[in-house]
Amino acid sequence: MKKRILLVEKSPIVANGFAKILQSSCDFDVAATVDSLERIAERIVVTKPDIVVLNPALVDFSKRLSFKAIFQDYPQLPLVALVYAYFDQQWLKNFHAVVEINDDLQKIETKLHDVLSTSNEHTENADLYELSDREREVLIELSKGQTNKEIAEKLHISVHTVITHRKNIIKKTGIKSVAGLTVYAMLNNLIEQ
């Protein structure tokens, strides 16, 4: 039985082209296409896909955190990026795999098979890039120019705990400077610009 794909793509040309390429596949089929993020959860319930293939351009910076929340209810559902423009590699780490616009059927099938075989492993690693609520609070205070001691006092935690949260934030975002973390917080709407 073919594995079902939910395709999230606004462009009818790209969506139809992707579906057409997969028509020759013995293993995969586009079960449904959605053109907006708002309808993803509804279509997941209806189509019960094995994989979601999504154009990351549909997720603007202000919606990145809410985008992740959509898929928290489906931790075992592999998420594949369909890319035909430049995207930051850190952002693409939120996906199990990346299918590029110039990939042929064989490459696409290989990537999709790899995703299915390693989806459990990635689910465990997905939290690596998701900041916890407490880490977000520390990041917000850090972005306001607060010291470790001031953050600890405000959040009623120890300075050691603040330092641990800062290390985790750096590990998860890959950003080491306070200025870089402030920009990250602004781009993710954690602080006002």
Number of C-alpha atoms within 10 A of each C-alpha: 7 12 16 18 24 23 27 24 23 17 11 11 10 15 19 14 13 19 20 13 14 20 14 11 15 11 14 21 22 23 17 19 22 17 17 14 17 11 12 21 13 11 18 19 9 10 13 16 20 18 24 24 24 27 24 21 16 16 15 12 14 13 15 16 16 12 17 12 11 14 16 11 10 12 15 17 21 25 23 23 22 23 18 14 10 7 11 7 8 12 12 15 16 19 20 24 20 21 20 14 14 10 11 12 15 11 13 21 18 10 18 25 15 13 22 17 11 13 20 15 12 19 16 11 13 15 12 17 17 16 17 14 9 12 18 17 16 24 27 19 20 21 21 13 14 15 14 19 14 15 23 19 13 12 13 9 12 14 16 12 13 24 16 13 20 19 13 17 23 16 13 15 17 13 15 13 10 15 13 14 20 22 17 18 19 17 17 16 15 18 16 8 9
